[in-house]
C-alpha cells in the first residue's frame, strides 16, 4: 500500500478542502425541508479535513471516518473532530449499520470497481438517504501525462508495471450510469478550480502528496525520487506558464455527483 504523508497533504489544505465544502452544500440542500442526516460516513476521510466539513455542516450527525491509511487516520484522530475513525479499505469495507449520508471527497479514484462501490454505498443508505461524492477528473492534465511519460522512459521503468491503473479516472457518463444502476436519483456536474500556486515547484509538492505517490514508492532513495520529480516537472512546465510574480495557475477539474435513495 503506498505511503501517505498527512503533513504534505495538508500543505494545500484550503485548496483540497474546498471541493468537500462545495459537495457538502449540495448534500445539505437535498435534506431541505426535512431533518438532516442523523449519521454520516466519510469514505476516504484522509487526515479528517473533509470530516470536519461534515461536522460543521451537519452538527447533529454522528460521524464515521474511514481511510485505508493508518497515517491519515492517526492524523484525523488528533484533528479535534468528533468521529469514529476506522482504518479500512473502502473496496472491501462493509458497515454494520445504515447512514443518512454517505460522503466521499477525492477518494473513489483509488478504487478499482467504482461502479460496484457506488452500488454498495446505495445499500448503506437509510430510506431517503444521500450519497455525495467528488472525484478528480484530471486524467488528461499535463502534470499527469508527464508523470506517465516520465515513468515509461525512466531507468528501471519495469518497476512501475501495474501502476498504469493506480488511479482510475472516469468521465461523468460512467458515474451517471452507476447511479442509475444503483437505483439512485442522481445529479452530476463538474467544476474546474484554478488554484494559484506560489511557483512551479509547488505543482510537484501537490502531486507528490497524492497522485504521484505510487510511483515514488517504487523508487530507491531521495536522490532517485528527486530526479523523477524533476523530470515530471520538466515535461509539464511549458503547460503551466509563470505569471509575473513567478506563481502559476493549476487548473484542476473535479466531478461531483449526488444520489438520493427513494
N, C-alpha and C positions, 0 to 999 in steps of 0.2 A: 504494500500500500504506500503510495507516495507520501512524503512527509509534508506537513503543513506548518507554517510559521505564523502564529497569530499576530505577532508584532508587525511583521512585514505586511500582512493582510490589512491590518488596521491603520497602516500608514496612510491609506487612502480611504479612511473610514467614511467620510462625508460622501464621497462620490459613490462608494459601494452601497451605502445605506439608502441613498435617495430613491432607487427603484423600489426598495422594500416599502418605503413610505408611500410611494405612489400606488402600489398594488394594494396596500392596506386601506387607503382611502376608498378605492373601488369596492373592496370587500365590505367595508363598513356601510357603503351605500346599499349593498344588497340585503342588509339587515334593516334598512329603513322601515319604520312603521311597525316593527316587531322587536322583541327583546334580542339583544345581541348575543353572540355565542357565549355559552357558559364555559366552554372549554375549547382550546385551540392547540394544535401541534405544529411546530415549525420544523419542516424536513430540511436537513442541511443547515442547521442553525449556526454553524461556524462558531465564532467567539461570542455569540449572543447579541450582536448588534441588531439583527432582524427581529429577534425575540423581544428585545427592548422596545421596538416599534409596536409590536403587538400589545405589550404591557401598557403602553401609552394610549393606544387607540381603543383597546378593549380592557379597561381596568378591572372589570368584574369577572374576567375569564380566568380559569385555571390554565396554566401554560405548561407545555411539554416541549423541550428542545431535543432534537435527535441529530446526531452527526457521527460519521464514521471515524473521525479523527480524535483520538484521546487528547491531543494537544489543544485542539479547538474547544472541546468540551470542558477541559480544565480551565481554560481562559473564561469560558461562559459562566462557569460556576463562581468565578471570582468577580463577575461583572456587576453584581448587585441586583440583577433582575431576578425576581422570584419565579422559579420554574422548576420542574422536574427535568434533570439533564440526563440524557441517555447516550451512551456510545453504541451505535448500531449502524449497520449498512441498510440504507433505505431500500436497496434492491431485494432485501430478504426480510426486513423487519415487519412484524405484524403487531398492532396494538391489541390490548386486551379490553378495550372499551371504544365507544364511539365519540366523535368530536363534532362540535358545531362548526369549526373552521379548520381546514387543512391548508396550511400555508407553506410556500417554499420560495426562497429568493436565491436565484443563481446556483442551483444545485442539480437539477434534473439532467443537465448536460453530461454529468459524470455517470449516469445510469444507462446501461446497455439497452434495456427494453423500457423506454419511457412511456410508450402507449400502455404497456402492461402495468406500469406503476400508476398511471392515471386511473386505470380501471380499478386497481386495488385501493387507491385513495378514495374513489367514489364509495367503496364498500366500508370505509372508515367513518363515513358521514352519518350523522343523525338525519332524520327527515327534515328537509328544509335547510340542511347544512350547505356550506360553501367551500369549494376549493379555490385558492387564489395563488397563482404561480407566475413567476418571472424567470425567463431563461435568456442567456445571451444569444444573440443572433449574429455573431462575429466570425463565422467560418470563412467568409471571404475578405476579411480585413487584411491590409498589408502586413500587419505585425504577425498574424497567424500564418499567412502564406510564407513569410520569410522564415518563420520557425520551421515549417515543414521542409522548405527548400534547404535550409542550413542542415537539418538533421540528415537529409538524403545525401549530402555531399561531405559531411563531417567525417574525420578519420574514425574508423571503427563504427560506421553507421549501422552495422548489423546489430549493435546494442539496442537500437531503437525499434527493432522489429516488434510489431504488435501495437505500437503506440499510435498508429495512424487513426485508430478509433478510440484513443484515450478520452477524447472529447467528442461527443456526438451532437453536432448542430443539426437542427431540423427547422424547416420553414413552417409558416403559420398553418398551411393546409394540413400538415401532419397532426398538429395539435387539435385542430377543429375536428378532424376525423376521429381522433382519440376521445375527445369529449363526447361526440355523438355515440361512439361505440360503448362508452361507459354509461350511457343513459342520462347524461347531464345536460342541462340547459346552459349552453356555453356562450361566451363572449370573448373576443380576441382583438388585440391591437398591438401596435409596435411604436417604439419611440427611439430616436437617435439622440443620445446625450453627447454634447460637445464639451468634454472635460478639458479645461485648460491646465496643463501640467507645467511645472517650472522649467523643464528642459527635456531634451530627448532621452537622457539617461533615465528619467522618471518613467518613460514608457516600459523600459526593461524592468525597473523595480516593480511596477504594477503587475506585469505579466509573470515575473518570477514568483510572485505570491499566489498565482492562480494557474493559468493555462500552461505555463512553461514547466511547471513543477515535475511532471512525469519524465520529461526529457532530462532535466537537470539531475534527477535522482539516478539516472543511468550513467552519469559521468563520474570520473575519479578526480577528487581534489578540487580545491577552489581555483587553481590555475586553469584547468581544463574547462570548468564551468564559466569562468570569466571570458575565456576565448570564445566559447559557444555563444554567450550572451552578446559579445562584441560583434560577432558575425551576424547574428539575428538583427541587431540594431542597424548594422551597416546595410543590410538588404532592405530594411523597411524605411530607413531615414528619409530617402527622397520623397516618400508619400506623406511625410509629416514635416512640412516646412517650418522653419523657425520664424517666429514673429520678431518684431524689433527688439524686444527685451530678452530674446532667447527662449521664451516659452513656446509651447506647441499645443495645438488643439489635438485632442484624442477623441475622434468620433467613435461612439460606442453604441451599436444597435442592440436593443433589447426587445424581446417579445413577451407580451403579457396575456394571460388568459384566466378566466374565471369559469366556474361551473356550479350550478345550483342543483341539489338533489330534491326533486319534487316528490 
